[in-house]
Amino acid sequence: MRVRFKNYNFFKRLLRDIFTKNLSVKIAALCITILLWFVVTSTRKVEVVKKVPLNFITAHEYVVTNDINNEVDIRLVGPSVFLREVLERHDKMNLDVRDKKPGIYSYKLYNDVIKLPLGVKIIGFYPADVTYRVEPVKTKIVNVMPSFTGQLPEGYQLKTARVEPSTVDVEGAESLLANLREIYTDVIDLSNVKKTLTFSVGIDPKYVSKFQRISYKKFSLYVDVVPFMVTKKFYSIKVQALGSKNVKLNSNTVTVSVQGSKNIMEKFLASDIKASMDLSFNAPGTYDEPVMIKLPEGVQLIGVEPKKIRVVVY
């Protein structure tokens, strides 16, 4: 009888502690539970679709190429207040395929692919099965090419452009590397470039997500922009004989070819060319004197015909 009495007192104290100890905390927890139950049962159920990206977990020597499905539509139903929280989350669907060898497979999706709050459940997937390909990872050396946009300012041209380093090691799926010869940098706008510049550029973002590894992330892009050069030929440019009055020229005109930037050459005239021969120290006699050409700044002499003129000094 004593044993039963003691057991009775023990259970009595236990029940009393359960219902009276930390009573305020337990009442608050009960209220919250009742509130959540009320929200779940009374809030209008709605149906939504959430797009979730796929994340394949593979062995290190393999990679998944999935041209058809990169994400899955998950149809959800539940209280709108909880669905809003699910839609705002950045979920991803982890699919473990580390046991797969190269080949094409199908992965069936189940309702435990993502965690959901109380009252929200999955009612369907699209597609219901994910088809994917497992391939070996390979490495290939490819060229790095510059990318440009915009038109150069009027009167300027792109003389050269080069990227350093000019090649990179690209690691990725065997099928993606098969026909890959080059990859491109970020796009550089040339619409305001009028001189030689160096840009620090990265790789076009589409390659970063496409391949497993690219050996360099930053490159130096050297752009040599120069004025657009125009060549013109001027005929019958009169030659002046300097330093002597008693002379006879076999010919007193020459043809002059000059070159300059487009902006300068648009305003350049034949009268801007000064052709002459210096006869100041020539004694009487016959000479083949070189023709000297003087040009404005920014204009370059390409050629003169004839280069020499026969002169008789009296």
Backbone torsions as a table, in degrees:
resi	resn	phi	psi	omega
1	MET	NA	-36.0	179.8
2	ARG	-64.9	-39.5	-179.2
3	VAL	-62.6	-43.9	179.7
4	ARG	-64.2	-37.5	-178.8
5	PHE	-66.9	-41.7	178.3
6	LYS	-64.2	-43.4	178.1
7	ASN	-61.0	-39.4	179.4
8	TYR	-62.4	-43.7	178.0
9	ASN	-65.0	-36.9	179.3
10	PHE	-62.9	-48.7	-179.1
11	PHE	-67.8	-31.0	178.0
12	LYS	-64.8	-46.2	178.6
13	ARG	-64.6	-38.8	-179.3
14	LEU	-62.2	-45.5	179.2
15	LEU	-65.3	-38.1	179.3
16	ARG	-64.5	-41.3	178.8
17	ASP	-64.7	-39.2	-178.8
18	ILE	-60.5	-41.2	-173.9
19	PHE	-93.3	-16.2	-175.4
20	THR	-116.5	-27.6	-178.2
21	LYS	-73.5	134.8	-176.4
22	ASN	49.9	45.3	-174.0
23	LEU	-60.7	-39.5	-177.0
24	SER	-65.6	-38.9	179.0
25	VAL	-65.4	-42.8	-178.3
26	LYS	-67.4	-37.0	177.8
27	ILE	-65.3	-41.4	179.1
28	ALA	-63.4	-42.8	178.8
29	ALA	-62.8	-40.1	179.0
30	LEU	-64.5	-40.6	179.8
31	CYS	-63.9	-42.2	179.9
32	ILE	-64.5	-41.3	178.9
33	THR	-62.2	-44.1	179.3
34	ILE	-64.1	-39.0	179.2
35	LEU	-64.3	-45.4	178.3
36	LEU	-62.4	-42.2	178.2
37	TRP	-61.5	-40.3	179.3
38	PHE	-64.4	-42.7	-179.8
39	VAL	-63.3	-44.8	-177.6
40	VAL	-64.6	-41.3	-174.6
41	THR	-83.5	-26.5	-174.5
42	SER	-100.1	-24.7	-179.0
43	THR	-71.0	141.0	-179.0
44	ARG	-64.5	130.9	178.4
45	LYS	-77.1	136.8	176.5
46	VAL	-129.5	161.1	179.7
47	GLU	-117.9	131.6	-179.5
48	VAL	-135.0	167.3	176.2
49	VAL	-120.6	128.3	178.5
50	LYS	-116.8	128.0	175.9
51	LYS	-87.5	126.7	-178.1
52	VAL	-123.8	124.7	178.3
53	PRO	-70.9	150.6	179.0
54	LEU	-90.5	140.5	176.2
55	ASN	-130.6	104.3	-178.1
56	PHE	-85.6	132.0	176.3
57	ILE	-102.1	113.6	-174.4
58	THR	-119.8	168.3	169.3
59	ALA	-68.2	153.8	-170.9
60	HIS	-63.1	-25.1	-177.2
61	GLU	-90.6	2.5	-179.8
62	TYR	-126.9	161.6	177.6
63	VAL	-144.0	151.3	179.2
64	VAL	-97.8	128.3	170.5
65	THR	-109.9	125.0	-172.0
66	ASN	-133.3	80.8	-174.6
67	ASP	-70.7	-24.6	-173.9
68	ILE	-87.6	-52.0	-173.2
69	ASN	-122.9	115.4	171.4
70	ASN	-105.6	-9.5	177.9
71	GLU	-153.3	164.1	-176.9
72	VAL	-126.2	139.9	172.7
73	ASP	-87.6	122.8	178.2
74	ILE	-109.4	122.6	177.2
75	ARG	-87.9	123.6	-177.2
76	LEU	-120.2	150.7	174.5
77	VAL	-136.9	141.7	-179.6
78	GLY	163.6	-176.4	178.5
79	PRO	-62.5	138.1	-176.0
80	SER	-60.1	-33.4	-177.6
81	VAL	-65.0	-33.7	178.8
82	PHE	-84.8	-33.8	179.2
83	LEU	-64.9	-34.0	179.0
84	ARG	-60.4	-41.5	180.0
85	GLU	-65.9	-38.2	179.2
86	VAL	-66.5	-41.0	-178.5
87	LEU	-67.9	-29.0	-178.8
88	GLU	-82.3	-13.9	179.4
89	ARG	-74.3	149.8	176.1
90	HIS	-98.0	73.0	-179.3
91	ASP	-78.9	155.9	167.9
92	LYS	-140.4	152.4	-175.2
93	MET	-101.2	108.7	-179.2
94	ASN	-85.8	119.5	178.7
95	LEU	-114.7	114.1	-176.9
96	ASP	-85.2	110.9	-179.9
97	VAL	-124.6	31.4	-177.4
98	ARG	-65.8	-17.9	-179.5
99	ASP	-90.3	2.8	-175.0
100	LYS	-93.4	139.5	173.3
101	LYS	-96.0	171.5	-180.0
102	PRO	-53.1	132.4	-178.9
103	GLY	157.7	-177.7	-179.9
104	ILE	-107.6	133.0	-175.2
105	TYR	-134.6	167.3	175.4
106	SER	-127.5	133.2	-177.1
107	TYR	-115.4	118.5	179.4
108	LYS	-84.1	133.4	-176.9
109	LEU	-93.1	139.9	179.1
110	TYR	-122.5	170.3	-171.9
111	ASN	-73.6	-2.9	-179.2
112	ASP	-99.1	16.8	-174.8
113	VAL	-70.6	-27.9	175.8
114	ILE	-137.7	156.6	178.7
115	LYS	-82.7	138.0	-177.5
116	LEU	-128.0	148.4	178.2
117	PRO	-75.5	173.9	-178.7
118	LEU	-58.4	131.9	175.1
119	GLY	88.5	-6.5	178.7
120	VAL	-105.4	133.6	179.6
121	LYS	-140.6	159.0	178.7
122	ILE	-89.3	131.7	178.4
123	ILE	-115.1	-1.0	177.0
124	GLY	171.9	161.7	176.9
125	PHE	-126.3	151.8	168.4
126	TYR	-139.3	116.0	-5.5
127	PRO	-75.5	161.1	-179.8
128	ALA	-74.4	-28.8	177.0
129	ASP	-121.7	140.3	178.7
130	VAL	-103.6	120.5	176.7
131	THR	-93.4	132.8	-177.4
132	TYR	-146.7	160.2	-179.5
133	ARG	-119.4	132.0	175.1
134	VAL	-99.9	126.9	-178.7
135	GLU	-129.6	157.0	174.0
136	PRO	-69.3	150.1	175.0
137	VAL	-88.8	129.6	178.9
138	LYS	-123.8	166.1	177.6
139	THR	-125.9	139.7	-178.3
140	LYS	-144.0	143.1	175.8
141	ILE	-91.7	125.7	-179.1
142	VAL	-131.2	160.9	178.6
143	ASN	-78.7	152.2	175.1
144	VAL	-108.5	122.6	-176.1
145	MET	-113.3	143.7	178.6
146	PRO	-77.0	153.0	176.2
147	SER	-121.6	131.9	-177.4
148	PHE	-127.9	153.6	170.9
149	THR	-140.0	163.9	179.9
150	GLY	83.6	154.4	178.8
151	GLN	-100.3	134.5	178.8
152	LEU	-59.3	150.7	176.5
153	PRO	-54.8	150.2	-177.9
154	GLU	-57.5	133.3	178.8
155	GLY	93.3	2.9	-179.1
156	TYR	-122.9	153.7	179.7
157	GLN	-139.8	154.4	177.4
158	LEU	-86.7	111.5	-178.6
159	LYS	-80.0	-52.7	177.7
160	THR	-146.4	158.3	173.9
161	ALA	-149.8	132.0	179.4
162	ARG	-144.0	153.0	-178.8
163	VAL	-115.4	136.7	175.1
164	GLU	-128.9	128.7	-5.5
165	PRO	-67.5	152.7	-173.9
166	SER	-87.4	-12.1	177.7
167	THR	-135.0	157.5	177.1
168	VAL	-140.1	157.2	170.4
169	ASP	-90.0	125.3	179.4
170	VAL	-114.3	128.8	179.4
171	GLU	-113.3	127.3	-178.7
172	GLY	-174.0	-169.2	-178.4
173	ALA	-62.9	143.5	-177.0
174	GLU	-56.7	-43.3	-177.8
175	SER	-67.5	-32.5	179.9
176	LEU	-72.9	-29.9	-178.4
177	LEU	-85.8	-15.4	-172.4
178	ALA	-54.4	-47.8	-176.3
179	ASN	-108.0	12.0	-178.6
180	LEU	-80.5	123.8	178.8
181	ARG	-114.8	-31.2	179.8
182	GLU	-151.5	159.0	170.6
183	ILE	-126.8	161.4	-171.4
184	TYR	-115.8	153.4	179.3
185	THR	-81.2	177.0	168.3
186	ASP	-58.4	156.9	-177.7
187	VAL	-80.8	132.6	177.5
188	ILE	-110.0	131.6	179.6
189	ASP	-86.7	121.4	-177.8
190	LEU	-101.0	6.7	-171.3
191	SER	-65.1	-19.5	-179.8
192	ASN	-120.2	14.3	-176.4
193	VAL	-89.9	127.1	-179.6
194	LYS	-130.0	12.5	-177.7
195	LYS	-156.2	177.5	178.8
196	THR	-74.5	127.1	-177.6
197	LEU	-136.3	160.6	174.2
198	THR	-122.4	127.9	-179.9
199	PHE	-112.7	144.8	169.9
200	SER	-95.7	117.9	-173.5
201	VAL	-129.1	159.8	174.2
202	GLY	-110.7	-174.2	177.1
203	ILE	-84.7	146.5	174.9
204	ASP	-50.8	128.5	-175.2
205	PRO	-54.8	-25.1	-177.8
206	LYS	-63.9	-27.5	179.2
207	TYR	-77.5	-30.7	-177.8
208	VAL	-62.1	-41.1	-179.7
209	SER	-82.3	-18.7	-175.1
210	LYS	-84.7	-33.2	-175.1
211	PHE	-115.8	158.4	-177.7
212	GLN	-75.0	-36.8	-177.4
213	ARG	-154.6	140.7	171.6
214	ILE	-126.9	127.4	-167.2
215	SER	-63.1	-26.5	176.9
216	TYR	-126.6	145.3	177.8
217	LYS	-109.5	-23.8	-178.8
218	LYS	-124.1	143.9	-177.8
219	PHE	-137.3	156.9	173.0
220	SER	-102.4	122.5	179.4
221	LEU	-108.6	113.6	-179.5
222	TYR	-96.4	123.3	-178.1
223	VAL	-120.5	120.1	-179.9
224	ASP	-106.2	100.2	179.3
225	VAL	-104.4	125.7	-177.0
226	VAL	-129.1	159.5	175.0
227	PRO	-59.7	144.2	176.0
228	PHE	-71.1	119.0	-173.7
229	MET	-89.1	136.5	179.9
230	VAL	-121.2	133.3	177.6
231	THR	-107.5	133.1	178.6
232	LYS	-130.9	151.4	177.6
233	LYS	-120.1	130.8	-179.2
234	PHE	-117.7	131.6	-176.5
235	TYR	-103.4	157.7	173.1
236	SER	56.6	44.6	174.4
237	ILE	-79.7	120.8	-175.7
238	LYS	-70.8	136.4	-179.1
239	VAL	-102.0	128.5	177.8
240	GLN	-95.7	134.9	175.1
241	ALA	-95.7	113.3	-175.2
242	LEU	-100.2	141.6	173.2
243	GLY	90.5	-2.5	178.9
244	SER	-155.5	138.1	-178.5
245	LYS	-99.1	-30.0	-176.5
246	ASN	-94.0	79.1	-179.5
247	VAL	-135.7	157.5	174.0
248	LYS	-132.7	122.1	-178.5
249	LEU	-97.5	137.0	175.6
250	ASN	-65.4	-32.4	175.4
251	SER	-150.7	138.7	-178.0
252	ASN	-110.9	14.8	176.4
253	THR	-135.6	155.1	176.5
254	VAL	-136.6	164.7	172.8
255	THR	-105.1	129.0	-174.2
256	VAL	-120.9	130.7	174.7
257	SER	-108.4	130.1	-178.2
258	VAL	-132.7	163.0	-179.9
259	GLN	-140.1	144.2	178.1
260	GLY	-166.3	175.7	178.4
261	SER	-64.6	157.1	-177.6
262	LYS	-57.5	-42.8	-178.4
263	ASN	-62.6	-39.0	-179.3
264	ILE	-73.8	-43.9	-174.5
265	MET	-69.9	-22.5	177.0
266	GLU	-65.2	-25.9	-178.5
267	LYS	-105.8	-1.9	-174.7
268	PHE	-79.1	135.2	-177.7
269	LEU	-121.6	162.4	177.2
270	ALA	-60.9	-31.7	-179.2
271	SER	-68.0	-13.3	177.9
272	ASP	-80.0	-7.6	180.0
273	ILE	-95.3	126.8	177.9
274	LYS	-113.6	112.2	179.6
275	ALA	-109.2	134.9	-176.8
276	SER	-156.3	167.9	172.2
277	MET	-134.4	134.6	-179.8
278	ASP	-95.0	109.8	-178.6
279	LEU	-110.3	20.7	-173.9
280	SER	-60.2	-32.8	-174.4
281	PHE	-112.6	16.5	-179.6
282	ASN	-87.6	124.9	172.7
283	ALA	-76.6	164.0	177.5
284	PRO	-53.0	135.8	-179.8
285	GLY	156.1	-172.6	-178.8
286	THR	-111.6	133.5	-175.8
287	TYR	-138.3	153.4	167.7
288	ASP	-105.9	97.6	-172.5
289	GLU	-95.6	136.1	175.9
290	PRO	-70.0	145.3	178.6
291	VAL	-90.1	127.7	178.1
292	MET	-97.8	135.2	-178.7
293	ILE	-117.3	129.1	175.6
294	LYS	-113.5	129.2	-175.0
295	LEU	-127.4	156.0	176.0
296	PRO	-66.2	162.1	178.4
297	GLU	-62.4	137.9	179.5
298	GLY	93.3	-4.6	178.6
299	VAL	-114.4	132.0	-176.1
300	GLN	-111.1	138.3	177.5
301	LEU	-78.5	126.5	176.9
302	ILE	-96.6	-40.6	-179.4
303	GLY	-174.4	159.1	176.9
304	VAL	-138.7	136.2	179.8
305	GLU	-133.8	126.0	-6.3
306	PRO	-76.5	158.3	-179.7
307	LYS	-75.0	-29.0	179.0
308	LYS	-130.1	150.3	178.7
309	ILE	-125.0	136.0	177.7
310	ARG	-75.9	130.2	-175.7
311	VAL	-127.8	137.4	173.5
312	VAL	-112.3	119.7	179.6
313	VAL	-102.4	129.1	-178.4
314	TYR	-99.5	NA	NA
